[in-house]
Amino acid sequence: MACLVQQLFRQKIGQELDQYLIDDVLFPLLRSRKELSKELLLDIKLTQSSNEYGRSAIMIYPKSNDDDGDIPAWSPQNISPFEEPLSPTSPWLPSRKQREIGNPGRINGSLRRLRHPSVWGTIDILNELRELKHPQIGYHPSYIQQDQLDYPGEEFDDAFIHLKEVSLWPRIAPEKNAIDLKFVNDYLEDALNTGKRLSWGGDPNVPNSFENILSTYW
């Protein structure tokens, strides 16, 4: 390998490459492999995974009515990674942002998330979650206390993640952030490993409501 590198340098610049640069700089760079973060690997799986029935990892429950128009019927639908392409003149964009964009290629994730959360793609949802330092973690009414858990992972069954920043007093220990983020990762990983579907939007049985909530409860 060193001979090939030296030959390349002789051909290109007519000089020998310092052996120190080969041994201590070039080779370590070639050998090193940057591992993707756990969060990124997890998010990739969440945008790609589907079960044997073709259900994606994150679902939404849009409201529809039966033929009589008065009985709500809920049917979960897959959320794709990306929604349909956006135009810089889309009505949901403030006029100032429309002037700044100029072309559709400048519509980034932050701008896409100016839309109503009900039309976000899975990437939008996960990006919003990852930007929170202290996401709000709550529990449904049937939550079982920690000392009453019967099997591993049961602590996630009634939990939900509200994509909303929790206000913390400045003097709270910094490790609180790590605890929150570890729970988020464990929660998402449990949903993947157990085949649970994450629902997006809160309680589907509450009409005319939408909350930025990820949950395996529904």
PyMOL commands that set and color helices and strands:
alter all, ss='L'
color gray80, all
select helices_A, chain A and resi 2-13+19-31+38-48+95-101+104-106+109-112+117-119+122-130+146-148+154-156+175-193
alter helices_A, ss='H'
color red, helices_A
select strands_A, chain A and resi 58-60+63-65+72-74+77-78+135-139+159-165+198-200+213-215
alter strands_A, ss='S'
color yellow, strands_A
deselect
rebuild
show_as cartoon
